[in-house]
Amino acid sequence: MPRTTRATGFCFAAALLTLSAAPTAAQQPDGAIDGGPSTTTQPADAPGPASAVETQESTSIDELRRRIDVLAAEVEQLRSGEAAQAELTEERRRALGLAPSAAATYRRATQGVSLAGYGEMLLEHFNDENERGAAGAPSTRLDFLRAVLYAGYRFNDRFLVNSEIELEHGGEEVGVEFAYIDYLVNDRLTLRGGMVLIPLGLVNEFHEPNVFLGTRRPETERRIIPSTWHENGAGLLASVGRLNVRAYITNGFKAESFTSAGLRGGRQGGVEAVADRPAFSGRLDVAPVPGIVGGIGLYTGNSGQAALGDLEVQTTIVEGHAQAQVRGIDFRALFAHAGVDNAGQASRAIGLAVETPVAETMHGGYVQAGYNVLSQYGTALALTPYVRYERVNTQSRIPQGFREDLARDGTFTTLGVELKPIPNVAIKADYQRVTNAARTGRGQFNVSLGYAF
């Protein structure tokens, strides 16, 4: 028998039982039936037991109607296919490495499909020629960065699948950001396999536009932690008290695509990934109180892969992060350090120029603070001025025989404001000034529109 039919039958059976259990208008308070013996006689207009009987009958009928309304609503929900909602706390969601909309399928208590998504559009206006490059390049650029659909399916209370399909730059690029199966062993342990997000930093797993400040993602989390960063593999997620752990074995970077700008080009993204040299990534977070979290992340693996023969290009990223979102305050801080073994040999094998090698070490970090000035007024409207100071150097130490690319040592200062008319819509505007050791910095004004559902 289909689930909906069984549930419908159960609901109406319960309604009938409720009807049979309710006292009828003919019943007396002592249980005697009309027409039978009665122990009391009282005028109809006299107060006392008769009034109590009427009050009891009225209350019983009102309660009966309420129960029938509840049962009817449950039946209608089953007929319409609406998902029952399971409890998913903010702490549990973060322990699973999920942004709010990405967690839709985890909120579903019954078998079935869940859909969610987000989108983001960015306007950039450049103040000088350095960013525009060649003559004729636009000084203003408007790009629909991404439109994303989350699709998930809960098979039962243990197994579910979750995925993110992304169209970038107005549909020019289509890709899968993550797609994995979770086995929920219990409330403290989950096993995950498929295409997973590498669990480093504050943005890579939590990159919906309404959950971070700024029109552009921090440069440290683009060049050193190359968000959005996803690879094929498997691992586990565990929680012990206030501690949360995520750890995976995945395919590694491809060093042949590293540049002087950082590690971003080395991502394989799960597309026919070369997996001769696997990598480990992990994260440990502690959340002492709701809204505050701090932790560390680690990635390590040989990025040589087959294209560079037997060359060992061990790549390691270590990062520390902290975040506080309490009483209207949004504070973030992050520092990341990366090391690349045999960077000189790799640069020569790749064919990089003397002035643009892969660095042996690189680092970056930022401090960011914002405050919702309307947070104490009991409104869903949020207005948050923010500031971010960031320093990134992807040429911290270069291999012998190469020259440093001074343009890769930069400071980014961002001032802006975010308006959220509702929590799911974010309108941001900021001004960013970039300076570097080569004195080829720039200034730019940015406006973004983002949504999530």
C-alpha positions as CSV (number, residue, x, y, z in Angstrom):
1,M,0.0,0.0,0.0
2,P,1.5,3.5,-0.9
3,R,2.7,5.5,2.1
4,T,0.2,8.3,1.4
5,T,-2.8,5.9,1.4
6,R,-1.7,4.2,4.6
7,A,-1.2,7.6,6.3
8,T,-4.5,8.9,5.1
9,G,-6.3,5.8,6.4
10,F,-4.6,6.1,9.7
11,C,-5.5,9.8,10.1
12,F,-9.2,9.2,9.4
13,A,-9.2,6.1,11.7
14,A,-7.8,8.3,14.4
15,A,-10.5,10.9,13.7
16,L,-13.2,8.3,14.1
17,L,-11.8,7.0,17.3
18,T,-11.7,10.6,18.6
19,L,-15.4,11.0,17.6
20,S,-16.4,7.8,19.4
21,A,-14.5,8.9,22.5
22,A,-16.1,12.3,22.8
23,P,-19.2,12.8,25.0
24,T,-22.5,13.2,23.1
25,A,-25.0,15.9,23.8
26,A,-27.4,13.4,25.3
27,Q,-24.9,12.2,28.0
28,Q,-25.2,13.3,31.5
29,P,-22.3,14.2,33.8
30,D,-22.7,11.1,35.8
31,G,-22.7,8.9,32.7
32,A,-26.5,8.1,32.6
33,I,-28.2,8.1,29.2
34,D,-31.2,10.3,28.5
35,G,-34.3,8.5,29.4
36,G,-32.6,6.4,32.2
37,P,-32.7,7.0,35.9
38,S,-31.3,10.3,37.1
39,T,-30.2,11.2,40.6
40,T,-30.9,14.9,40.3
41,T,-33.7,17.1,39.1
42,Q,-33.1,20.8,38.4
43,P,-35.0,23.6,36.6
44,A,-33.8,24.4,33.2
45,D,-33.0,28.0,34.1
46,A,-31.2,27.3,37.3
47,P,-27.4,27.5,37.4
48,G,-25.4,24.6,38.5
49,P,-24.7,21.1,37.1
50,A,-26.7,21.8,33.8
51,S,-24.5,24.8,33.0
52,A,-21.4,22.7,33.7
53,V,-22.7,20.0,31.3
54,E,-23.1,22.6,28.6
55,T,-19.7,24.0,29.2
56,Q,-18.1,20.6,29.1
57,E,-19.9,19.7,25.9
58,S,-18.8,22.9,24.2
59,T,-15.2,22.4,25.2
60,S,-15.3,18.8,24.0
61,I,-16.7,19.9,20.6
62,D,-14.1,22.6,20.2
63,E,-11.3,20.2,21.0
64,L,-12.8,17.7,18.6
65,R,-12.8,20.3,15.8
66,R,-9.2,21.2,16.6
67,R,-8.1,17.6,16.3
68,I,-9.9,17.1,13.1
69,D,-8.3,20.3,11.6
70,V,-4.9,19.0,12.6
71,L,-5.5,15.6,11.0
72,A,-6.9,17.2,7.9
73,A,-3.7,19.4,7.6
74,E,-1.5,16.3,8.0
75,V,-3.4,14.5,5.3
76,E,-3.2,17.5,2.9
77,Q,0.5,17.7,3.5
78,L,1.0,14.0,2.6
79,R,-1.2,14.5,-0.5
80,S,0.7,17.5,-1.7
81,G,4.1,15.8,-1.2
82,E,5.4,18.5,1.2
83,A,8.4,17.3,3.3
84,A,8.2,17.1,7.0
85,Q,10.9,19.2,8.6
86,A,13.6,17.7,10.8
87,E,15.5,19.7,13.4
88,L,18.9,21.0,12.2
89,T,20.6,23.4,14.5
90,E,23.1,26.0,13.4
91,E,25.9,24.1,15.2
92,R,25.0,20.8,13.5
93,R,24.8,22.5,10.1
94,R,28.3,23.9,10.5
95,A,29.6,20.6,11.8
96,L,28.4,19.1,8.5
97,G,30.3,21.8,6.5
98,L,27.1,23.2,5.0
99,A,25.9,26.7,4.2
100,P,22.3,27.3,5.0
101,S,20.7,26.6,1.6
102,A,23.1,23.7,1.0
103,A,21.6,22.0,4.1
104,A,18.1,21.7,2.6
105,T,18.1,17.9,2.3
106,Y,19.3,17.5,5.9
107,R,16.2,19.3,7.1
108,R,13.9,16.8,5.4
109,A,12.5,14.2,7.8
110,T,11.0,12.0,5.1
111,Q,12.1,10.3,1.9
112,G,12.1,12.6,-1.1
113,V,13.7,15.4,-3.1
114,S,14.9,18.7,-1.8
115,L,15.8,21.7,-4.0
116,A,17.5,25.0,-3.0
117,G,20.0,27.4,-4.6
118,Y,21.7,30.8,-4.8
119,G,22.9,33.3,-7.3
120,E,25.3,36.3,-7.5
121,M,25.8,39.2,-9.9
122,L,28.8,41.6,-9.6
123,L,29.5,45.1,-11.0
124,E,33.2,46.2,-11.0
125,H,34.4,49.6,-12.0
126,F,38.2,50.1,-12.2
127,N,39.8,53.4,-11.5
128,D,43.0,53.0,-13.4
129,E,44.7,51.2,-16.3
130,N,46.6,48.7,-14.3
131,E,43.7,46.3,-13.9
132,R,42.2,46.9,-17.4
133,G,45.4,45.9,-19.1
134,A,45.4,46.3,-22.9
135,A,44.0,49.4,-24.5
136,G,40.3,49.1,-25.2
137,A,39.6,46.9,-22.3
138,P,36.5,48.0,-20.4
139,S,36.7,50.1,-17.3
140,T,33.4,48.7,-16.0
141,R,32.4,45.1,-16.0
142,L,29.1,43.5,-15.1
143,D,29.0,39.7,-14.7
144,F,26.4,37.3,-13.5
145,L,29.0,35.3,-11.6
146,R,27.0,32.2,-10.9
147,A,23.5,30.6,-10.7
148,V,23.5,27.5,-8.5
149,L,21.0,24.7,-7.9
150,Y,21.2,22.4,-4.9
151,A,19.5,19.1,-5.5
152,G,19.3,16.4,-2.8
153,Y,17.5,13.2,-2.1
154,R,16.9,11.5,1.3
155,F,16.5,7.8,0.9
156,N,15.8,7.1,4.5
157,D,17.0,8.2,8.0
158,R,20.6,7.0,7.2
159,F,21.4,7.6,3.5
160,L,21.1,10.8,1.5
161,V,22.7,12.4,-1.5
162,N,23.5,16.1,-1.9
163,S,24.8,18.1,-4.9
164,E,25.5,21.6,-6.2
165,I,25.3,22.3,-9.9
166,E,26.7,25.7,-11.0
167,L,26.4,27.8,-14.1
168,E,29.1,30.5,-14.1
169,H,29.3,33.8,-16.0
170,G,25.8,33.8,-17.4
171,G,26.0,30.1,-18.4
172,E,29.3,30.2,-20.2
173,E,30.7,27.5,-17.8
174,V,28.7,24.6,-16.2
175,G,30.2,22.5,-13.5
176,V,29.5,20.4,-10.4
177,E,30.7,22.0,-7.1
178,F,30.0,19.0,-5.0
179,A,28.0,15.7,-5.3
180,Y,28.3,13.1,-2.6
181,I,26.5,10.4,-0.6
182,D,26.3,10.7,3.2
183,Y,25.8,7.8,5.5
184,L,24.6,9.1,8.9
185,V,26.0,6.6,11.3
186,N,24.6,8.5,14.3
187,D,24.3,12.1,15.5
188,R,28.1,12.3,16.0
189,L,29.5,10.5,13.0
190,T,28.9,10.8,9.2
191,L,30.7,9.0,6.3
192,R,30.9,10.9,3.0
193,G,32.0,9.9,-0.4
194,G,32.0,11.6,-3.9
195,M,33.0,15.0,-5.0
196,V,33.6,16.9,-1.7
197,L,34.5,20.5,-0.7
198,I,38.0,20.7,0.8
199,P,37.4,21.7,4.4
200,L,39.8,24.7,4.7
201,G,39.1,28.3,5.5
202,L,36.0,30.3,6.2
203,V,34.6,30.6,2.6
204,N,35.2,27.3,0.7
205,E,32.4,25.4,2.4
206,F,30.3,28.4,3.2
207,H,30.3,30.4,0.0
208,E,26.6,31.5,-0.4
209,P,26.6,35.3,-1.0
210,N,24.3,36.0,2.0
211,V,26.7,34.4,4.6
212,F,29.9,36.4,4.0
213,L,30.6,40.1,3.9
214,G,32.2,41.6,0.8
215,T,31.3,41.7,-2.9
216,R,34.5,39.7,-3.7
217,R,35.8,36.7,-1.7
218,P,39.0,37.3,0.2
219,E,42.1,37.0,-2.0
220,T,43.8,34.6,0.5
221,E,40.8,32.3,0.0
222,R,41.2,32.5,-3.7
223,R,45.0,32.2,-4.3
224,I,46.3,30.1,-1.4
225,I,43.1,28.3,-0.3
226,P,41.7,28.3,-3.9
227,S,37.9,28.6,-3.3
228,T,35.8,27.1,-4.5
229,W,37.9,24.0,-4.2
230,H,36.4,20.6,-4.6
231,E,38.0,17.2,-5.5
232,N,36.9,13.5,-5.6
233,G,37.3,11.3,-2.6
234,A,35.9,10.1,0.7
235,G,36.1,10.8,4.4
236,L,34.3,11.3,7.7
237,L,32.7,14.0,9.8
238,A,32.7,13.6,13.5
239,S,31.6,15.6,16.6
240,V,32.7,15.2,20.2
241,G,31.1,17.7,22.5
242,R,32.2,21.2,21.2
243,L,34.8,19.7,18.8
244,N,34.0,19.1,15.1
245,V,36.3,17.2,12.7
246,R,36.1,16.7,8.9
247,A,38.8,14.7,7.1
248,Y,39.1,13.4,3.6
249,I,41.4,11.5,1.2
250,T,41.1,12.9,-2.3
251,N,43.0,13.4,-5.5
252,G,45.6,16.0,-5.2
253,F,46.7,19.2,-7.1
254,K,48.4,19.2,-10.5
255,A,51.6,21.1,-10.0
256,E,51.9,21.7,-13.8
257,S,49.2,24.3,-13.5
258,F,50.7,26.3,-10.5
259,T,51.7,29.8,-11.3
260,S,53.4,32.8,-9.6
261,A,49.9,33.9,-8.6
262,G,49.4,30.9,-6.3
263,L,47.9,27.5,-6.2
264,R,44.5,28.1,-7.8
265,G,45.4,26.7,-11.2
266,G,46.4,23.4,-9.7
267,R,42.8,22.4,-8.8
268,Q,41.5,19.4,-10.7
269,G,37.9,19.9,-9.7
270,G,37.0,16.3,-10.0
271,V,37.1,16.4,-13.9
272,E,38.9,13.2,-15.0
273,A,41.3,13.9,-12.1
274,V,44.7,12.3,-12.2
275,A,44.9,10.4,-8.9
276,D,48.4,8.9,-9.0
277,R,49.2,11.0,-5.8
278,P,46.4,11.2,-3.3
279,A,46.1,14.0,-0.8
280,F,44.8,14.4,2.8
281,S,42.7,17.4,4.0
282,G,41.3,17.9,7.4
283,R,39.8,20.5,9.8
284,L,39.4,20.7,13.5
285,D,36.9,23.3,14.9
286,V,35.9,24.2,18.4
287,A,32.7,26.1,19.1
288,P,32.7,27.1,22.8
289,V,29.3,29.0,22.5
290,P,26.8,29.5,19.7
291,G,28.0,32.0,17.1
292,I,31.7,31.6,17.9
293,V,34.0,29.1,16.2
294,G,37.8,28.8,15.9
295,G,40.0,26.1,14.4
296,I,42.8,24.9,12.1
297,G,42.9,23.3,8.7
298,L,45.5,21.2,6.9
299,Y,46.1,20.0,3.3
300,T,49.0,17.9,2.2
301,G,49.8,15.8,-0.9
302,N,52.2,15.3,-3.7
303,S,51.2,17.5,-6.6
304,G,53.7,16.0,-9.1
305,Q,51.2,13.6,-10.6
306,A,52.1,11.8,-13.8
307,A,52.9,14.8,-16.0
308,L,56.0,15.7,-14.0
309,G,57.3,12.1,-13.9
310,D,58.9,11.2,-10.6
311,L,59.3,14.8,-9.4
312,E,58.1,15.1,-5.8
313,V,56.2,18.3,-5.4
314,Q,54.8,17.9,-1.9
315,T,52.3,20.7,-1.3
316,T,51.2,21.6,2.2
317,I,48.7,24.3,3.3
318,V,48.2,25.1,7.0
319,E,45.6,27.6,8.1
320,G,44.0,29.0,11.2
321,H,40.7,30.7,11.4
322,A,38.3,32.4,13.8
323,Q,34.7,33.7,13.5
324,A,32.3,35.4,15.8
325,Q,28.7,36.3,14.8
326,V,26.9,37.5,18.0
327,R,24.6,40.4,18.7
328,G,25.0,42.0,15.3
329,I,28.8,41.7,15.3
330,D,30.4,39.8,12.4
331,F,34.1,39.3,12.9
332,R,36.5,37.0,10.9
333,A,40.2,36.4,10.9
334,L,42.3,33.9,8.9
335,F,45.9,33.2,8.2
336,A,47.1,30.6,5.6
337,H,50.7,29.4,4.8
338,A,51.6,27.1,1.9
339,G,54.8,25.4,1.0
340,V,55.8,23.7,-2.3
341,D,58.8,21.3,-2.3
342,N,61.1,21.4,-5.4
343,A,59.4,24.5,-6.6
344,G,62.4,25.4,-8.8
345,Q,62.5,22.1,-10.6
346,A,58.7,22.2,-11.0
347,S,58.9,25.8,-12.5
348,R,61.6,24.7,-15.0
349,A,59.6,21.5,-15.9
350,I,56.5,23.6,-16.5
351,G,58.4,26.2,-18.5
352,L,57.8,29.3,-16.4
353,A,59.7,32.5,-17.0
354,V,62.5,33.5,-14.6
355,E,60.5,36.3,-13.2
356,T,57.3,34.3,-12.6
357,P,58.2,31.1,-10.8
358,V,56.2,28.9,-8.5
359,A,57.2,30.0,-5.0
360,E,58.6,27.7,-2.3
361,T,56.4,29.4,0.3
362,M,53.5,31.7,0.1
363,H,51.2,33.2,2.8
364,G,48.2,35.4,3.3
365,G,45.7,36.5,5.9
366,Y,43.0,39.0,6.7
367,V,41.0,40.6,9.5
368,Q,37.4,41.6,8.8
369,A,34.8,43.3,11.0
370,G,31.2,44.3,10.5
371,Y,28.3,45.4,12.6
372,N,24.6,45.3,11.8
373,V,23.5,48.7,13.1
374,L,19.8,47.5,13.2
375,S,20.5,44.4,15.1
376,Q,19.0,45.7,18.4
377,Y,15.7,47.0,16.8
378,G,13.9,43.7,16.4
379,T,13.7,43.9,12.6
380,A,14.6,41.4,9.9
381,L,16.2,44.3,7.9
382,A,20.0,44.3,8.3
383,L,22.4,47.1,7.5
384,T,26.1,46.2,8.1
385,P,29.0,48.4,7.4
386,Y,32.3,46.4,7.2
387,V,36.0,46.7,6.7
388,R,38.6,44.1,5.7
389,Y,42.4,44.4,5.7
390,E,44.3,41.7,3.9
391,R,47.8,40.9,3.0
392,V,48.8,38.2,0.4
393,N,52.2,37.3,-0.9
394,T,52.4,34.3,-3.3
395,Q,56.1,34.9,-3.8
396,S,57.2,34.9,-0.1
397,R,60.3,32.7,-0.9
398,I,61.3,31.9,-4.4
399,P,63.6,29.1,-5.6
400,Q,67.3,29.8,-6.4
401,G,67.9,31.1,-9.9
402,F,64.5,32.9,-10.3
403,R,63.5,36.5,-9.6
404,E,60.6,37.6,-7.4
405,D,57.4,38.8,-9.1
406,L,56.9,42.0,-7.0
407,A,53.3,42.3,-8.1
408,R,52.4,39.2,-6.2
409,D,53.0,40.9,-2.8
410,G,49.8,42.9,-2.3
411,T,47.8,44.6,0.4
412,F,44.0,44.8,0.0
413,T,41.9,47.3,1.9
414,T,38.1,47.1,1.6
415,L,35.4,49.4,2.9
416,G,31.8,48.6,2.3
417,V,28.2,48.1,3.4
418,E,25.7,45.3,3.1
419,L,21.9,45.6,3.1
420,K,19.7,42.6,3.7
421,P,16.0,43.5,3.3
422,I,15.4,39.9,4.2
423,P,18.0,37.3,5.3
424,N,17.9,35.6,1.9
425,V,18.8,38.7,-0.2
426,A,22.0,40.6,0.1
427,I,22.9,43.9,-1.7
428,K,26.6,44.9,-1.1
429,A,28.7,47.9,-2.2
430,D,32.4,48.4,-1.4
431,Y,35.5,50.2,-2.5
432,Q,38.8,48.2,-2.6
433,R,42.3,49.6,-2.8
434,V,45.2,47.3,-3.8
435,T,48.8,48.3,-3.3
436,N,51.8,46.1,-4.1
437,A,55.6,46.0,-4.1
438,A,55.7,46.6,-7.9
439,R,53.6,49.8,-7.5
440,T,51.1,48.5,-10.0
441,G,48.1,48.5,-7.7
442,R,44.6,49.6,-8.4
443,G,41.4,50.9,-7.0
444,Q,37.9,49.6,-7.8
445,F,34.3,50.1,-6.8
446,N,32.1,47.0,-6.6
447,V,28.4,46.4,-6.3
448,S,26.8,42.9,-5.9
449,L,23.4,41.4,-5.7
450,G,23.0,37.9,-4.2
451,Y,20.2,35.6,-3.1
452,A,19.8,32.2,-1.6
453,F,16.7,30.0,-1.1
